[in-house]
């Protein structure tokens, strides 16, 4: 068996197109333009590249973008004051504070200050709690973008997920925990594993669905994959090859895992493109909720 490739890049492109169509409809029928505010503090190169990509895709989707770039030494109080202004701005439907923040600013306080209705990154305690308490059906709140993208790829690849034995390797607030909760909503039997789990290989080998989000390059070996499993690799690590060239690899030994899996996401080109596409999706849905509309079925 050689696994088929789950093309996240292609799915994300289709999702962005569907979002753009819904944005155009919302403008035409309600006179409403979804607006996303992005707050970037400091000059971290990776964050700058990521924010530029977000800004471009916001424009391409027909949304209004509000970029706020602050110096790295800005006081925390100034960041909180900006968030308060964005909370009060009716043109802003989504607020994203790019992480990580400089060490003198408490990320937890900044995220807590964002209006949950505008928390399109799904990281607030309110939205995280809603995810834990929800039992299925359409989401009427924002969910963290990367795990939401993983779920979309899984459902596109497998259809219904009910009854599947799912293992999530990683327990971060950004990916692992919300991913597990999303799979519970889909009626999967879910195990959350991590680097300290006893006999991690055995846990992985029983998974019909394996989501690798540990942040450790090729931590999950090819012979840990159950024959016929679907593998979603969230990890991304840049390595330098012996010839001096760099390449990106995931948390899973891709070529070896592909010999057992039914389907697998590549790195790059798998989960990565879904994150910004889901951010646009969440912003659209937040704009719809602001005028009393239900979620768009996209």
C-alpha positions, 0 to 999 in steps of 0.5 A: 500500500502506498498512501494517497497525498492529501493536498492541503494546498489545493483544498485551501485554495478552494476554501479561499475561493468559496469564502470570497464568493460568500464575502461578495454576497454579504457585501451585495445583500447586506452592505457588510464587508468582513474586516480583519485586524492583525496586530504585529508586535516587534520584528520577528522575521517569520511573523512578518512573512506570515502577516504579509501572507495574511494581508495579501489573502485578506485582500484577495478575499475581498475583506477589509484588512487593518494592520497594526505594527507596533515596536518590539518595546511597546508597553503591554498597556498600549497593546491592551489599549489597541485591542480595546479600540478594535473591540469597539470598532464595528468595521472589525469583525476579527482580531488576530494578535500574532504570536509569539509576543515579546517576553515583557508582554503576557500573551494570556492577558492580551488574548483574554482582552479580545472580545470572544465574538472577534476572537477568530483565532479561537484562543480565548477561554470563552471560545475554548470552553464553548468547544469543550461544551459543544456536542455537534452540529454547526459551530457558532463560535470560532475554533483555532484555525490549524485544528479546524483546517485539519478537521476539514481535510479529514472530512474531505478525505474520509467523509464521516469520522464517527467511530474512528479511533483517533490519536492526537500526538501533542497537547498544545492549546494551539493545536493538540487540545482543540484538535482532540475536542473537534474529533470528539464532536465528530464522535471519534474515540480520542486519545491525546498522547505526547512525548511522555506517554507510555509506549507511544508507538503502541498508541499510534499503531492503533489509530485509524486517524493519527494527528501529529502535532508534537513539534518534533521532527520525524518523531513518529516513525513509519512503522508506528502507522497502522495499515490503512490509517489517515495521517495528518502531520501538523509539524514543520521543522526546517533542516539543513541537508549535507549539501547545505540546502534547507528543506522542511520536514514534519513530525512524521517520517513521511516516506516510511509512513506512506508505505502503511497509511491510506492517506497522508498530508505532506510537509510542506503543502499539507496542513500549512496552507489551511491555517490562513484559509481557516482564518478567512473562514472564521472572519467571514463567519464572525461578520455574519454572526455580527448581523444575526446571520447563521454560518455560511455552509462552505 
